[in-house]
Amino acid sequence: MTESLEHASVDAATADMAKASSKSEEEAKHLLRRVAERHSRADLDIDPSLYPAFVDSLIETSKEFDPQFTADVERAWREALAPGIAYMINKY
C-alpha cells in the first residue's frame, strides 16, 4: 500500500471511530496504530486471514441480539470496518 493510500485508509477508519465514540480523530488514529502494531507479526502475530471471521462473527452476533438489525446496518458495519481492517492487514 502506498503512503498516501495508507493515510487515506487510517483517516477513513479513524473518522468513523471518532464519530462513534468520545475520541478525537487524533486519539482514534493513535488507537488504531497501537492495535495494528500489537496485532502485527512483530508482537501477537495475529494472522490477517482471521479478520474476515471476526467481522462475520460481529455481524452474526449483532443480527442475533439486535431486533432492529437490517441489511443496511450490516452494510454500514462492513463499510465502517473495512478501512481499519485494510490498515491492520497492511501493517501486519
N, C-alpha and C positions, 0 to 999 in steps of 0.2 A: 504494500500500500504506500502510495506516495505521501510525503509530508503533508501536503495540502488536503488530500483525501482523509488522512488520519485525523487532522484537526477538524475537518468537517464532520467526521464520524463522532468524535468525542464531543464536539459542540452540539450536535443534534441529540445525542444521548443525554447529555447533562442538562440541556434546556428542558427536556421532558422531566428529568429527575427533579430539577429545581421547582418546576411548576407543581409537581405532585407532592412536594414536601416544604418544609420551612427553610430549606437550604438555599443559599445563593447559588448562582451558576458556578462561581469560582469554587465554592465548597463542594458542589456536586462533581466538578471536574477532578478535584483533588481526590474525592472518594472513589470515583471510577478508576482513576490511575492507580490508587492503592490496591483496589480489588483486583485489577488486571495484573499488577505486579505479584500479588500474593498467589493468584491462580496460575501464574506462568511456570514454565519448566524450571525456572531458577529457584522456585520456592515450593509450593504444594504440588506442582506438576499435574494439574487437573486437565485431562485431555479435552481439547475443544470439541471432540466428537460427542461429548456429553451435554453440550449446551442445548441442542435441539430437544433432547429428552427433558431437560429442565423446563424449557418453555412449554412443551406439551403437557408436562405434569402440572405446571401452574395453571394452564388453560383448563385442563380437566378438573382440577380441584375447584377452580372458580365456577365452572359450569355446575358442578355438584352442589355447591353450597350457596350460590348466589341466584336466587329466583329471578332476578332481573337481568341475568346474563343473556346476551344476544350475540348473533353473528357480528354485529357492529362492534360490540365490546371486545370480542375475540380479535377482530381485525385491528382495533385500536391497541390492544395489548401487544400483538405481534409487531405492529409498526413502531410502537414505543420502545420495545426491547431490542429490535434489530440493530440499530446503530451501536448500542453498548456491547452487544454480543460480538458484532463485527470488530469493534475496537479491541475487545479482550482476546479474540482469536488472533488478531494481528500482533498483539503484544505477547502472545504465548512464546 
